[in-house]
Amino acid sequence: MITVFEAQPTFLAKWGTNGSGNGQFSNPFALALDGVGNLYVADSVNNRIQKFDSAGNFILGWGSTGSGDGQFTSLSSLAIDGNNNVYATDSGAHRVQKFDS
């Protein structure tokens, strides 16, 4: 006889509401963690990236709609490298942008 135990996840925290202010989201699409526990969220409709500490407190945000440096037309994914640089793909502009943390 084999006994299988299924653990249920435990709710830990939530933050954010719908909108375009700091700590608000409109279609958050991708998440990435840096080496010190900060969370980056790709807020795709607002074409920006928001950074939060491990407790969910807003630290900073950047980006806007457009085709210039630091702007996005269709922010689609995030990645963090070993030096905590942030990489963001913009599928609308067919490019990847790199930012420091």
N, C-alpha and C positions, 0 to 999 in steps of 0.2 A: 504494500500500500504506500502510495506517495501522497504526502500532505502538501498542498500548495497554499501559501499565505499571500494574500493580495493586500498590500498596504495602500491606503488611500492617501492622496496628497493632502497636506495641511496648508490652508490659506495663510499667507504671511502678510501681504500688504497690497495696497493699490493706490494709485494716484492718477491725477489728470481728469479733465472733463473735455467735452467737445468745445472747440474754439480755436482762436489764433493767438491768444495771450501766452505768456510764459507759463509753462507747465500744462498747457492745453494742447489738444491734438485734433487733427482732422485727417483720419485714415493713417494712423501710425503703422508703418509697413515693415520695418526691420529694426532689430536690436543688436547691439554689440557691447561687450564689456572690455574695459581696459585692464591693465595689470594691477591697478590699485582699487578696483571694484566700482569704478564709475560706469554708469550705463548711458549709452548713446542711443537715441531714438530717431529714426528717419520719419519725419512727419511729412508724408508725401504730398498731401493736398496743399499744405502751406509751404512746400518746397524749402524746408529747413531741417537742420539737425539740432536736437536739444540734448544737453548733457545734464545728468543727475548724479548725485552721490548715491551711495549704497542704501541710504534711508529714503530715497525718493525726492530729496530736496533739489530744486532747480539750481543749477550752477551757471550755465550760459547757453545761448543758442546762436546759431548763425545760418545764413542763407536767405534767399528770396527767389522769386520767379524771374528767370532771365537766362541769358546764355553767356554771361561774363564769369570771371573767376569768382567762386563762392556762390554762384547762382545755379539754379536747377530748373529744368523744364519737366522732368519726370524722375524725381529721386526714388531709387528703387532698392538699393541695398547698402549695407555698411560692413566694414571689416576694420579690425585694429591689429597692427603689427606689434612685434616685441618691444618697440620703442614708443608705444602708445600713439603712433600716428594713426589718423583716421582716414580711411579710404571710402569714398562714396561713389556709387555708380549712378549715372544719370542716363537712363535708357532713352529718353527723349532727345538728348543731344549726342548720344553715342560716345560717351566719354567717362573716364574715371578721374576724380579729383582727390588730391591728397592734402590733408591738413595736419598741423601739429595738435597736440592735445590741449 
